[in-house]
Amino acid sequence: MPKTVTRSAKRIKLFRRIIILFLIYLTFRIVYVQVIPSSSYTNYGRQEQQINVPLPPLRGDIYDRNGQIIAMSVSTKTVVADPKQITDPLNESVKLSQLLNLSQPMVYRQMIQKNQFDYIDKQISLSLAQKVAALNLNGVALIPSAIRVDTSSTLLQSIVGMTDVNGNGISGIEKMYNSTLAGSFGLEELFTSPVGVMPGGMHVVKQVKNGNGLVLSLDQSLQLRIRELLTKQVIATNSLSGTAAVMDVKTGEILAMESVVSMNNLPSTIPSSAVLGQGNGVYVLPTSDPMALTFVYEPGSVMKVTTFSGALERGIITPTTQINIPPYLTLFGYRFADAEAHGNEVLTASQVLQQSSNIGTIEIAEKLGAQTVYNMQSLFGFGHMTPLTFPGESPGILKPLSQWSGTAIGSTPIGQNTGVTVMQLLDAYNAIANGGVYVNPKLVDGFVNSDGTVVKTPPSPTKRLIPAWVDKDLVTMMKGVVSNAGTAPAAAIPGYSVAGKTGTAQVPGNGTGGYLPGKFDATFVGFAPANNPQLTCVVMFQEPTGYYGGSEAGPIFSEIMQYALHLYHIAP
């Protein structure tokens, strides 16, 4: 056989083998692509068409004690875009920006991003969302969202707080109970094509769980009345601010807690609609935070009850104990005097409290001792956060004995050298109103489930601070403060017996170590009916022109309590 024929046959066989090997390889690749790794290719294909969209929950509503809504979430829509599905970004951005009143270049940039999912506009109204849907834009979709609405306007905003753009609580009750109110996000898959969401292409992966609601102890009617009275008095007395709060003696429920501030000039950033009142050269505005919990000041004579309660319990005084009151006392070179100049006089312990004698109180404190004076102030809650632990709340200032100067035994018992909040004063006096038993303050009365049922919060914990017999003597002595012979006859309530105490405190200088001349903070705190206390109220004005606690804060205490006692049908 010729060699050429043999060579040709070999080449043909080799060629056939190559063809067979290629076909085997091709068959193997087809099987591999279609069968073995099919899931990865499927996932890749789905990623090209699938958008994972978070579904925000509706935040739980917040109610006042009467069931009126304070804050609620309103359903909205959020406009999103899948740049990979947008076919004409220039034309679509023009239409969308005009409808949403947005910058066209900004919308255009969002539409050409390399991301698969971009927000165009958040939380638009449902009516506007219908107009967006009517545009029928490729790659543009609408997803559920919600916006927080405070139905009480600014009335309770300082307490309820605020949420951020993502619906998270950032202050107040909204922050304290964020996990309860927020709920949990759901997840939805959108399967899209170049012409938009495919039919049947919406699939909920995880269901949304809406947040639970809250029922607060606050009463909007009482809150509004307090705001009106504080506004009126801030204008009348040219005060820097006014703060007041009311508590249920037995339950510790805070029924109202309000504060307002004044300004001599109204900044252009503040709308005139935000002004609560105007006069005497000042504008009165609501505060952005609850000053009853955040503002710290020297309380003055309202602090004296801690020294008196300690002295009564230890037998150092009785209500009728006679005390010699000289014109002044000198401690370590510093002279202490009473508000009104006088010669040598003799007063009973009851009269010392009734007339708010600094000298008499210091004499009692010296017999009681610095350690016990400190212990009694700490026992009543001063220097400690209240059990509310409200965001931004201050524990006040109660200096340890190691930081007391030689004159501290004189200044501390009369409400100097310490810093308190209005809420601490309310809590302390509420304990006296409650027979010497401290009741934890309370702002939340219940939780509202998704089916509308309300689960009441447990009663506030209590603890006894002073014996009942000591408390009874102290209350009797405090009644004299509101008598014609006391420092606060203007705090009296027609038809009701009242017990309380005034505070007229000098304002410390900023870092000077002394006090600002002619500057005082005025406080009155008390409860009614004194023979069977139901409500405790505190009122404080910052640097009023009249400066006395009895004359500046006392009358507003009386008006607030008259309204509250009638509101809750409390008999004299």
SENU-282210 format. One record per residue (C-alpha): x, y, z; residue in three letters. Coordinates in pm, 1 decimal, decimal comma, padded with zeros to 6 digits. Layout:
east;north;up;aa
X;Y;Z;ALA
...
END
This chain:
east;north;up;aa
00000,0;00000,0;00000,0;MET
00140,8;00339,8;-00091,9;PRO
00272,0;00553,0;00195,9;LYS
00056,3;00849,4;00090,2;THR
-00261,2;00647,3;00142,6;VAL
-00145,9;00536,5;00486,4;THR
-00067,6;00892,7;00589,7;ARG
-00407,1;01016,2;00467,0;SER
-00586,8;00746,8;00663,4;ALA
-00398,5;00841,8;00979,2;LYS
-00488,0;01208,5;00934,2;ARG
-00852,3;01122,5;00886,7;ILE
-00853,0;00910,2;01203,3;LYS
-00684,5;01190,6;01399,9;LEU
-00932,5;01444,7;01270,7;PHE
-01221,1;01218,0;01363,7;ARG
-01080,1;01175,4;01715,0;ARG
-01050,5;01554,1;01753,7;ILE
-01407,2;01599,5;01637,4;ILE
-01527,6;01331,3;01878,5;ILE
-01333,6;01485,4;02169,1;LEU
-01472,3;01831,0;02086,3;PHE
-01826,6;01694,3;02071,6;LEU
-01773,6;01515,4;02403,4;ILE
-01637,9;01837,0;02560,5;TYR
-01923,1;02043,1;02414,4;LEU
-02178,1;01791,6;02543,1;THR
-02015,6;01799,7;02885,0;PHE
-02024,4;02184,2;02894,8;ARG
-02389,6;02191,8;02793,1;ILE
-02476,4;01945,9;03068,6;VAL
-02258,9;02136,6;03318,2;TYR
-02410,4;02472,6;03235,6;VAL
-02767,7;02352,9;03231,5;GLN
-02763,8;02102,9;03514,0;VAL
-02473,4;02114,8;03755,3;ILE
-02435,0;02489,7;03841,5;PRO
-02782,6;02596,2;03731,8;SER
-02865,9;02746,9;04072,0;SER
-02578,4;02996,0;04057,5;SER
-02678,2;03109,7;03708,9;TYR
-03038,8;03133,6;03819,2;THR
-02936,1;03349,1;04114,0;ASN
-02728,4;03565,5;03883,8;TYR
-03024,3;03612,0;03653,5;GLY
-03253,8;03690,0;03942,0;ARG
-03011,0;03951,9;04075,0;GLN
-03031,8;04127,4;03742,4;GLU
-03409,9;04152,4;03773,7;GLN
-03473,8;04147,6;04149,8;GLN
-03488,3;04446,0;04389,5;ILE
-03502,5;04377,5;04762,9;ASN
-03711,3;04653,7;04916,4;VAL
-03738,7;04708,0;05294,0;PRO
-04096,5;04761,0;05410,2;LEU
-04113,5;05002,5;05705,8;PRO
-04362,1;04931,7;05985,1;PRO
-04616,5;05182,8;06106,6;LEU
-04490,4;05325,9;06434,4;ARG
-04725,1;05279,3;06730,4;GLY
-04956,3;05566,9;06821,7;ASP
-04915,4;05762,9;07145,8;ILE
-05225,1;05864,5;07345,2;TYR
-05288,8;06083,7;07646,9;ASP
-05469,0;05949,9;07954,8;ARG
-05809,2;06029,9;07797,7;ASN
-05742,8;05833,9;07479,6;GLY
-05672,1;06136,4;07262,4;GLN
-05398,8;06077,1;07004,3;ILE
-05079,8;06274,4;07065,5;ILE
-04855,9;06122,8;06797,3;ALA
-04938,5;05889,9;06509,1;MET
-04787,7;05748,1;06192,3;SER
-04947,9;05830,2;05857,8;VAL
-04897,3;05604,8;05555,7;SER
-04694,7;05756,9;05274,2;THR
-04503,6;05632,1;04969,8;LYS
-04135,0;05648,8;04884,5;THR
-04015,7;05681,1;04525,2;VAL
-03732,3;05443,3;04432,6;VAL
-03549,0;05375,8;04110,9;ALA
-03357,2;05085,3;03956,3;ASP
-03104,2;05256,5;03725,7;PRO
-03048,3;04930,4;03535,1;LYS
-03412,3;04929,7;03427,9;GLN
-03436,9;05298,0;03334,3;ILE
-03434,5;05341,7;02958,4;THR
-03448,2;05721,3;02926,3;ASP
-03302,6;05885,3;03240,0;PRO
-03300,8;06236,5;03099,2;LEU
-03666,6;06240,6;03001,5;ASN
-03778,1;06055,4;03315,5;GLU
-03578,5;06284,1;03547,4;SER
-03741,7;06591,3;03393,8;VAL
-04093,3;06455,5;03445,3;LYS
-04025,9;06327,5;03794,7;LEU
-03844,3;06636,2;03921,5;SER
-04124,1;06864,3;03801,9;GLN
-04388,8;06655,9;03974,9;LEU
-04194,3;06614,4;04301,4;LEU
-04051,4;06966,5;04299,0;ASN
-03695,6;06832,0;04312,1;LEU
-03375,5;06932,9;04141,2;SER
-03368,0;06773,9;03795,6;GLN
-02987,0;06723,2;03798,5;PRO
-03012,8;06548,3;04134,7;MET
-03285,9;06313,7;04012,0;VAL
-03088,4;06246,5;03695,8;TYR
-02777,8;06154,6;03896,7;ARG
-02981,4;05910,0;04103,7;GLN
-03115,1;05749,1;03787,9;MET
-02773,2;05682,5;03637,0;ILE
-02605,0;05545,1;03948,8;GLN
-02452,3;05200,4;03926,1;LYS
-02655,6;05092,2;04225,9;ASN
-02954,6;04869,2;04173,7;GLN
-03171,1;05056,9;04421,7;PHE
-03180,4;05433,6;04489,5;ASP
-03420,3;05658,5;04678,8;TYR
-03558,7;05947,7;04474,6;ILE
-03800,0;06098,4;04728,2;ASP
-03911,7;05974,0;05069,2;LYS
-04247,6;05992,6;05243,5;GLN
-04462,8;06162,2;04979,5;ILE
-04839,3;06181,3;05022,6;SER
-05058,5;05906,0;04880,1;LEU
-05225,9;06151,5;04642,6;SER
-04889,4;06259,9;04502,5;LEU
-04785,8;05896,2;04477,7;ALA
-05083,7;05830,9;04248,5;GLN
-04957,1;06100,6;04014,0;LYS
-04610,0;05944,6;04012,3;VAL
-04759,6;05606,0;03927,1;ALA
-04958,3;05762,4;03643,2;ALA
-04633,1;05869,5;03475,2;LEU
-04558,8;05498,7;03417,7;ASN
-04181,9;05550,7;03416,5;LEU
-03953,9;05255,9;03343,0;ASN
-03746,5;05151,6;03645,3;GLY
-03935,8;05375,9;03888,3;VAL
-04141,6;05218,4;04166,4;ALA
-04333,1;05319,9;04479,4;LEU
-04284,5;05142,8;04810,3;ILE
-04474,1;05184,8;05140,0;PRO
-04341,0;05429,3;05400,6;SER
-04476,2;05639,1;05687,3;ALA
-04433,1;05979,8;05846,3;ILE
-04472,1;06073,2;06214,2;ARG
-04732,9;06337,8;06295,7;VAL
-04762,2;06512,9;06633,1;ASP
-05133,2;06591,3;06656,1;THR
-05083,6;06805,0;06968,2;SER
-04856,7;07043,9;06776,0;SER
-04604,4;07177,2;07029,6;THR
-04817,4;07113,2;07339,4;LEU
-04649,7;06786,7;07439,2;LEU
-04360,4;06778,1;07194,5;GLN
-04092,0;06840,2;07456,8;SER
-04204,5;06526,2;07641,5;ILE
-04313,1;06303,6;07353,3;VAL
-03999,1;06389,1;07157,6;GLY
-03919,0;06344,4;06790,8;MET
-03822,0;06082,9;06532,3;THR
-03562,7;06109,0;06258,1;ASP
-03627,1;06074,2;05885,6;VAL
-03597,7;05696,0;05918,4;ASN
-03862,9;05683,0;06189,2;GLY
-03631,7;05618,3;06484,3;ASN
-03697,7;05795,6;06813,4;GLY
-03425,7;06050,9;06888,1;ILE
-03563,8;06228,8;07195,4;SER
-03823,9;06207,6;07471,2;GLY
-04075,0;05924,9;07495,6;ILE
-04011,4;05838,7;07130,1;GLU
-03651,2;05755,1;07224,4;LYS
-03724,0;05595,8;07564,1;MET
-03973,1;05349,4;07414,3;TYR
-03833,3;05324,8;07062,9;ASN
-03818,3;04943,7;07063,4;SER
-04186,1;04924,5;07165,5;THR
-04310,4;05187,2;06922,1;LEU
-04092,3;05101,6;06621,3;ALA
-04204,6;04750,7;06528,5;GLY
-03991,1;04556,9;06279,5;SER
-03925,7;04593,8;05906,3;PHE
-04057,9;04357,8;05645,9;GLY
-03894,0;04271,1;05314,3;LEU
-04041,9;04264,6;04965,0;GLU
-03888,8;04138,4;04640,3;GLU
-03969,9;04328,5;04322,7;LEU
-03899,0;04145,5;03996,1;PHE
-03853,5;04398,5;03720,0;THR
-03806,0;04410,3;03346,3;SER
-03711,4;04700,1;03118,3;PRO
-04078,0;04799,8;03118,9;VAL
-04117,1;04810,4;03497,0;GLY
-04236,9;04566,3;03759,2;VAL
-04333,8;04236,7;03602,8;MET
-04688,9;04106,2;03648,0;PRO
-04694,3;03904,6;03967,0;GLY
-04342,9;04025,5;04036,1;GLY
-04403,4;04144,8;04391,7;MET
-04334,1;03895,6;04667,3;HIS
-04330,3;03960,2;05041,0;VAL
-04037,1;03774,0;05193,7;VAL
-04086,6;03896,4;05550,4;LYS
-04407,0;04039,9;05693,0;GLN
-04406,2;04385,1;05851,6;VAL
-04474,3;04398,9;06225,8;LYS
-04623,2;04734,1;06322,3;ASN
-04522,0;04892,2;06652,1;GLY
-04727,4;04891,0;06970,7;ASN
-04876,4;05211,3;07108,4;GLY
-04843,4;05389,8;07441,3;LEU
-05093,6;05550,9;07676,0;VAL
-04931,0;05834,9;07870,4;LEU
-05037,4;05965,5;08209,9;SER
-05051,7;06320,2;08070,5;LEU
-05374,6;06516,2;08035,6;ASP
-05375,1;06754,5;07738,2;GLN
-05648,0;06970,8;07890,1;SER
-05445,4;07034,8;08206,5;LEU
-05126,8;07075,1;08003,4;GLN
-05286,7;07346,6;07792,0;LEU
-05418,8;07531,7;08096,5;ARG
-05074,5;07528,8;08256,9;ILE
-04918,1;07660,4;07936,6;ARG
-05164,3;07948,5;07929,9;GLU
-05098,1;08038,6;08294,1;LEU
-04720,4;08015,2;08263,1;LEU
-04726,3;08230,3;07950,0;THR
-04934,1;08494,9;08122,2;LYS
-04707,5;08508,7;08427,1;GLN
-04380,1;08504,3;08232,0;VAL
-04501,7;08814,3;08047,5;ILE
-04629,9;08980,3;08365,8;ALA
-04308,4;08918,2;08561,3;THR
-04063,7;08941,6;08271,0;ASN
-03926,0;08598,9;08368,2;SER
-03671,2;08412,4;08158,9;LEU
-03878,1;08094,2;08182,8;SER
-04165,2;07927,5;08365,9;GLY
-04204,2;07561,5;08457,7;THR
-04481,1;07366,7;08630,1;ALA
-04583,2;07005,9;08685,0;ALA
-04869,7;06819,4;08854,0;VAL
-04861,8;06466,7;08998,0;MET
-05119,7;06225,5;09134,4;ASP
-05021,3;06176,3;09498,9;VAL
-05111,1;05808,2;09527,6;LYS
-05007,4;05672,4;09186,2;THR
-04711,2;05895,2;09098,7;GLY
-04867,2;05962,3;08757,5;GLU
-04745,2;06287,9;08604,2;ILE
-05062,5;06458,0;08486,6;LEU
-04890,4;06755,3;08326,7;ALA
-04537,2;06888,4;08284,5;MET
-04487,0;07212,7;08095,3;GLU
-04226,2;07484,5;08046,1;SER
-04204,8;07803,2;07840,5;VAL
-03924,0;08050,4;07773,0;VAL
-03911,7;08418,7;07682,4;SER
-03711,3;08609,5;07423,1;MET
-03660,7;08981,8;07382,6;ASN
-03620,4;08945,1;07005,7;ASN
-03780,5;08685,9;06781,1;LEU
-03527,9;08525,8;06542,0;PRO
-03630,3;08515,1;06177,5;SER
-03599,5;08135,1;06189,0;THR
-03892,8;08111,6;06431,5;ILE
-04237,4;08157,2;06271,9;PRO
-04480,0;08391,1;06441,6;SER
-04724,6;08099,1;06471,1;SER
-04490,5;07943,2;06728,7;ALA
-04528,6;08239,6;06966,6;VAL
-04750,2;08156,7;07265,1;LEU
-04781,4;08513,6;07386,4;GLY
-04630,4;08857,6;07353,0;GLN
-04613,5;09158,4;07581,3;GLY
-04396,3;09362,5;07812,8;ASN
-04123,5;09353,0;07549,5;GLY
-04093,5;08971,7;07537,9;VAL
-04206,7;08681,8;07320,7;TYR
-04301,5;08355,5;07493,3;VAL
-04224,7;08024,7;07322,2;LEU
-04257,3;07654,8;07408,4;PRO
-03936,4;07478,2;07507,6;THR
-03776,4;07205,6;07298,0;SER
-03700,6;06995,2;07605,9;ASP
-03884,5;06943,0;07937,1;PRO
-03711,4;07189,8;08170,2;MET
-03869,9;07018,9;08471,0;ALA
-03622,0;06737,2;08408,8;LEU
-03326,1;06910,7;08247,5;THR
-03291,0;07257,0;08405,6;PHE
-03086,3;07265,3;08728,3;VAL
-03103,2;07557,4;08971,4;TYR
-03045,4;07642,4;09336,8;GLU
-03389,1;07586,0;09495,2;PRO
-03372,3;07810,8;09800,7;GLY
-03605,3;07757,6;10095,5;SER
-03810,8;07474,4;09942,1;VAL
-03515,4;07256,8;10047,1;MET
-03574,2;07333,0;10418,1;LYS
-03831,4;07055,7;10464,9;VAL
-03555,1;06792,0;10446,7;THR
-03381,6;06946,2;10750,9;THR
-03710,4;06983,8;10938,5;PHE
-03813,8;06623,2;10871,8;SER
-03476,5;06496,6;10998,7;GLY
-03494,2;06715,0;11310,8;ALA
-03851,6;06606,9;11389,6;LEU
-03766,9;06238,4;11356,3;GLU
-03462,7;06266,8;11585,8;ARG
-03644,7;06466,3;11851,2;GLY
-03433,4;06777,9;11802,3;ILE
-03750,6;06982,1;11754,4;ILE
-04125,2;06953,3;11786,3;THR
-04364,6;07190,2;11608,6;PRO
-04381,2;07400,7;11927,6;THR
-04009,8;07405,7;12012,8;THR
-03900,6;07766,4;12075,3;GLN
-03593,8;07887,3;11889,5;ILE
-03403,2;08210,1;11952,2;ASN
-03353,7;08401,8;11626,0;ILE
-03076,9;08666,1;11634,0;PRO
-03055,4;08939,9;11366,3;PRO
-02790,2;08736,7;11180,6;TYR
-02547,6;08443,9;11207,8;LEU
-02180,6;08446,8;11114,7;THR
-02012,8;08126,2;10997,0;LEU
-01646,2;08133,2;10895,3;PHE
-01670,8;08504,5;10825,7;GLY
-01989,1;08478,9;10613,6;TYR
-02306,0;08647,1;10742,3;ARG
-02642,1;08473,1;10706,0;PHE
-02961,5;08675,6;10752,1;ALA
-03333,4;08643,0;10696,7;ASP
-03517,2;08798,7;10403,0;ALA
-03659,4;09067,6;10632,2;GLU
-03435,5;09248,2;10882,8;ALA
-03532,7;09202,1;11249,7;HIS
-03393,5;09216,9;11597,8;GLY
-03371,4;08929,8;11844,3;ASN
-03689,8;08726,1;11840,4;GLU
-03820,1;08391,8;11953,3;VAL
-04012,6;08169,1;11709,7;LEU
-04154,8;07819,6;11735,0;THR
-04024,0;07562,1;11490,0;ALA
-04355,9;07589,3;11306,7;SER
-04311,6;07966,0;11275,3;GLN
-03953,8;07920,3;11151,0;VAL
-04088,4;07713,4;10860,4;LEU
-04395,3;07930,9;10817,7;GLN
-04188,2;08250,2;10786,9;GLN
-03898,9;08070,2;10613,2;SER
-03636,8;08191,1;10860,4;SER
-03288,0;08113,7;10731,1;ASN
-03134,6;08173,6;11072,2;ILE
-03376,6;07941,0;11251,7;GLY
-03325,5;07668,0;10991,0;THR
-02945,9;07692,9;11017,6;ILE
-02965,2;07665,4;11396,1;GLU
-03171,5;07348,9;11361,2;ILE
-02929,0;07213,5;11098,0;ALA
-02628,4;07271,6;11326,1;GLU
-02792,0;07054,8;11594,3;LYS
-02881,4;06794,2;11333,9;LEU
-02526,3;06776,7;11197,5;GLY
-02383,2;06800,3;10846,4;ALA
-02392,4;06425,4;10785,2;GLN
-02764,8;06399,8;10860,7;THR
-02845,3;06715,1;10662,1;VAL
-02672,1;06555,0;10363,2;TYR
-02836,6;06216,9;10423,8;ASN
-03184,9;06367,8;10439,1;MET
-03142,1;06556,8;10110,9;GLN
-03011,5;06241,4;09943,9;SER
-03295,8;06036,2;10095,7;LEU
-03554,8;06265,3;09935,0;PHE
-03394,4;06207,7;09593,1;GLY
-03174,7;06512,9;09548,2;PHE
-02847,8;06445,7;09370,5;GLY
-02998,5;06140,1;09197,1;HIS
-03176,9;06078,7;08869,5;MET
-03548,1;06027,6;08915,1;THR
-03675,8;05675,5;08837,4;PRO
-03803,3;05814,6;08505,0;LEU
-03446,2;05820,2;08363,6;THR
-03576,2;06050,1;08092,0;PHE
-03339,6;06128,3;07801,1;PRO
-03137,1;06436,8;07890,1;GLY
-03254,2;06432,7;08252,5;GLU
-03015,0;06575,5;08511,9;SER
-02942,9;06426,8;08856,3;PRO
-02887,0;06776,0;08990,7;GLY
-02601,8;06860,1;09228,3;ILE
-02559,6;06738,1;09584,8;LEU
-02200,7;06780,4;09691,7;LYS
-02050,3;06504,5;09908,0;PRO
-01941,8;06603,3;10258,2;LEU
-01578,2;06594,2;10149,9;SER
-01650,2;06897,9;09930,6;GLN
-01839,9;07098,3;10193,7;TRP
-01682,3;07427,8;10296,7;SER
-01705,2;07567,3;10648,7;GLY
-02015,6;07765,6;10555,5;THR
-02193,5;07470,3;10389,3;ALA
-02376,5;07379,8;10711,9;ILE
-02540,5;07720,4;10674,5;GLY
-02594,3;07738,5;10298,4;SER
-02695,3;07379,5;10217,1;THR
-02996,5;07349,7;10454,6;PRO
-03147,8;07671,4;10314,3;ILE
-03120,6;07553,7;09952,3;GLY
-02791,0;07704,0;09846,6;GLN
-02479,7;07512,0;09743,5;ASN
-02702,2;07249,2;09573,5;THR
-02874,7;07210,3;09238,0;GLY
-03211,9;07048,8;09178,0;VAL
-03465,3;06994,0;08903,1;THR
-03831,8;07086,8;08930,3;VAL
-03921,1;06716,8;08899,3;MET
-03702,0;06627,3;09197,3;GLN
-03889,3;06885,9;09403,5;LEU
-04224,3;06749,0;09287,1;LEU
-04122,8;06392,6;09378,4;ASP
-03995,5;06494,8;09723,0;ALA
-04304,6;06694,1;09817,2;TYR
-04530,1;06423,6;09677,0;ASN
-04372,3;06185,4;09928,9;ALA
-04468,6;06427,9;10207,7;ILE
-04821,8;06448,7;10062,7;ALA
-04833,9;06066,8;10059,7;ASN
-04774,2;06023,2;10431,6;GLY
-04393,8;06005,4;10401,3;GLY
-04397,0;05737,5;10129,4;VAL
-04208,4;05805,0;09804,8;TYR
-04389,8;05697,0;09486,4;VAL
-04189,3;05655,2;09167,3;ASN
-04298,2;05913,0;08909,0;PRO
-04475,3;05766,6;08609,2;LYS
-04532,0;05883,4;08250,7;LEU
-04662,6;05566,4;08081,1;VAL
-04993,7;05415,8;08194,5;ASP
-05024,8;05136,9;07939,0;GLY
-04919,2;04964,6;07616,9;PHE
-05155,3;04932,6;07319,5;VAL
-05136,9;04602,1;07130,5;ASN
-05197,6;04564,4;06758,5;SER
-05556,7;04451,5;06825,3;ASP
-05626,2;04770,7;07022,2;GLY
-05623,8;04613,0;07366,8;THR
-05445,5;04808,6;07641,3;VAL
-05212,6;04641,7;07890,5;VAL
-05180,5;04858,2;08201,0;LYS
-04835,0;04918,2;08342,4;THR
-04780,3;04793,2;08698,7;PRO
-04826,3;05032,5;08991,1;PRO
-04527,1;05251,5;09070,4;SER
-04288,9;05111,2;09333,8;PRO
-04295,8;05288,6;09670,0;THR
-04063,8;05329,3;09968,7;LYS
-04106,7;05497,2;10304,7;ARG
-03880,8;05796,2;10360,2;LEU
-03994,6;05924,0;10700,6;ILE
-04227,4;05788,8;10971,1;PRO
-04595,8;05870,5;10937,4;ALA
-04599,9;06066,5;11266,4;TRP
-04312,6;06285,6;11144,9;VAL
-04492,3;06343,4;10817,9;ASP
-04813,6;06439,8;10997,6;LYS
-04632,0;06706,8;11202,6;ASP
-04452,5;06833,6;10892,1;LEU
-04776,4;06870,2;10693,9;VAL
-04936,9;07063,2;10981,5;THR
-04637,1;07298,8;10987,8;MET
-04651,4;07342,9;10607,0;MET
-05015,6;07450,6;10623,1;LYS
-04898,9;07762,8;10802,2;GLY
-04692,4;07865,5;10500,0;VAL
-05015,0;07931,0;10305,8;VAL
-05179,4;08121,7;10589,7;SER
-05187,3;08500,7;10617,5;ASN
-04892,1;08475,7;10858,9;ALA
-04688,2;08266,8;10612,9;GLY
-04484,9;08345,4;10302,3;THR
-04747,1;08228,5;10049,5;ALA
-05104,4;08336,5;10127,1;PRO
-05142,4;08386,6;09750,3;ALA
-05107,7;08008,0;09704,0;ALA
-05431,5;07943,8;09893,5;ALA
-05716,8;07774,2;09707,8;ILE
-06071,7;07885,4;09792,4;PRO
-06253,3;07609,0;09975,8;GLY
-05948,3;07381,4;10006,6;TYR
-05674,6;07337,3;10265,5;SER
-05325,1;07368,8;10118,0;VAL
-04978,6;07274,4;10246,4;ALA
-04659,2;07381,9;10075,4;GLY
-04336,4;07577,7;10082,8;LYS
-04187,8;07878,3;09908,6;THR
-03841,5;07916,9;09763,6;GLY
-03673,9;08246,0;09677,3;THR
-03321,5;08161,8;09562,6;ALA
-03036,9;08385,8;09457,3;GLN
-02897,1;08306,5;09113,9;VAL
-02532,5;08196,3;09116,1;PRO
-02290,3;08392,2;08900,9;GLY
-02133,2;08204,2;08614,1;ASN
-01804,7;08086,0;08762,0;GLY
-01773,5;08387,2;08992,5;THR
-01834,5;08195,0;09314,7;GLY
-02093,8;08452,4;09421,1;GLY
-02448,5;08550,1;09329,0;TYR
-02585,9;08785,8;09067,9;LEU
-02717,7;09101,5;09235,3;PRO
-03095,9;09135,9;09219,9;GLY
-03146,8;08800,1;09042,7;LYS
-03370,7;08535,8;09202,1;PHE
-03557,6;08220,2;09103,2;ASP
-03906,2;08187,1;09254,5;ALA
-04063,7;07851,7;09347,0;THR
-04373,9;07723,6;09519,7;PHE
-04447,6;07355,4;09569,5;VAL
-04737,5;07207,8;09762,0;GLY
-05040,0;06981,0;09763,2;PHE
-05415,8;06977,0;09823,5;ALA
-05643,1;06900,4;09991,7;PRO
-05392,5;06910,0;10278,6;ALA
-05611,7;06690,5;10501,6;ASN
-05635,1;06422,0;10229,9;ASN
-05376,6;06503,2;09959,6;PRO
-05467,3;06405,0;09603,8;GLN
-05255,4;06630,7;09381,7;LEU
-04905,8;06775,4;09418,0;THR
-04795,6;07073,7;09210,7;CYS
-04471,6;07267,1;09164,3;VAL
-04428,6;07605,3;08991,7;VAL
-04097,5;07781,2;08921,0;MET
-04014,5;08109,4;08746,3;PHE
-03662,1;08195,4;08643,6;GLN
-03554,3;08548,0;08742,8;GLU
-03895,3;08719,2;08769,9;PRO
-03891,8;09089,3;08850,4;THR
-04082,9;09036,0;09177,2;GLY
-03855,0;08742,2;09270,5;TYR
-04043,5;08606,9;09578,0;TYR
-04167,8;08248,2;09552,8;GLY
-04487,4;08333,7;09738,6;GLY
-04584,6;08630,8;09522,8;SER
-04461,2;08510,4;09182,1;GLU
-04515,1;08132,1;09181,8;ALA
-04783,2;08106,7;09454,2;GLY
-05073,8;08259,1;09257,2;PRO
-05005,8;08037,0;08954,0;ILE
-04994,3;07731,1;09181,4;PHE
-05336,7;07831,8;09309,7;SER
-05482,9;07872,1;08959,8;GLU
-05335,1;07547,3;08830,3;ILE
-05460,5;07350,7;09127,5;MET
-05807,4;07504,7;09116,4;GLN
-05838,8;07389,4;08756,2;TYR
-05697,5;07042,1;08828,8;ALA
-05905,4;06980,5;09141,9;LEU
-06224,7;07067,8;08954,9;HIS
-06114,6;06873,0;08646,2;LEU
-06079,5;06552,4;08848,1;TYR
-06380,4;06622,0;09072,3;HIS
-06174,4;06622,3;09391,4;ILE
-06374,0;06736,1;09693,0;ALA
-06223,8;06979,6;09949,6;PRO
END
